[in-house]
């Protein structure tokens, strides 16, 4: 399968460099997952999620995040899920149209 989507790999907010100090590339599924995480960070909904203490309103913000993920045209609608873990960790999962499932941990 060809590389429909590609990007520079970002780890911990910085470009990931290979052994020759050149930026690593990621493609397709990895690129989509990275774009989804950046979309969530840029939405600033994670700030609201951290600040909110009401379980009901936290659930509402998580639903907003799921809808945001599904707004990406590469994600199959109705397949995104955001699950709260321990100490500010969230697991984001979704199904892409062309490359299968993606999942990422997001720390807020």
Buried (B, 14 or more C-beta within 10 A) or exposed (E): EEEEBEBBBBEEEEEEEEEEEEEEBBBBBBBBBBBBBEBBBEBEBBEBBEEBEEEEEBEBBBEBBBEBBBEBEBBEEEBBBBEBEEEEEBEBBBBBEEBEEBEBEBEB
